[in-house]
Amino acid sequence: MHLEYPPKLALSDLVKRLKGRSSRLLQAEFPHLQKRYWGNHFWAIGYGAWSTGNITDEMVQEYLEHHRNPSNKDTNPIILE
């Protein structure tokens, strides 16, 4: 998901709003989710964010694919600075 938001809005506030609103909408549309995710804890804590610059969609996808594989837990060929 690529987002553009005003710089006066803190990224953490933006993510909190997105996660809160999407959680409420999903649980309203799919009531069985309320039973599975009790306490309205639908999303995990935290988020990942990249700023503009020399990071391409392909680089982000490679990073995500690498970290989805549990066997790559201790090896990280991708260096983020």
N, C-alpha and C positions, 0 to 999 in steps of 0.2 A: 504494500500500500504506500503510495507516495502522497504526502500531504504538504500543503503550503498553509502557513498560519502566520498571523501578525507577530512580529518580534517582541511585542510587549507582553504576549502570553507565554508563560513558562511552559516548556515542553511537558513537564510532569503534570501540570494542570490539564493540558490538552489530552494526554493519555488517560488521566483519571476520568475525564468527561466521556471520552470515547468508550472506555471499558465499562463505565457505569451505565451509559445509555444503551449500548449494544447488549449488555447483559439483561437489562430490563425488557428490551424489545424481544430478544430471543426467548426469554422465559415466559413472556406473555403469549408469544406465538406458539411455543412448544411447552405446554404446561408440565409434561413429564420430566423436563429438565430440572424443575424446582425440586423434585424428589431426589434426583441424582446429585445435584449440587446444592445441598442444604446450606442454609445460612447466607444465601445469595453470593457465595464465593465461586462465581463462574469462571473468572479469569485467574491465571496465576499472578503472583506478585512480580513486578518488574516489567521491563520492556527493552527493546533494542532500537537504537536510532542512529542514523548516519546523516551527516550534514552534506551540503553540496560540496563538490570538489572533484577529485579524480577517481571517485568510486563509481563503478558502473553497475548496472543491474546484474550483469553476469557475475561480478565479483561478490555481490551480496548473495546471489543464489548459490555460488560455490561455497561460501562461508556457511550458509544455512544447511546445505546438504552435508557438508563435512561434520557439523555438530549434531545432525540428526542420527548419525551412525554411532552407536554406543562404543564400538571398538576404537574410535578415534578420540576417546576421552582424554588421553594423556599426550597425544601427538597433535600438534597444531601447526601446519605449514603456513597458515595465514597469519600474518603479523599485522596487528592494528596499532597505529600510533596516534 
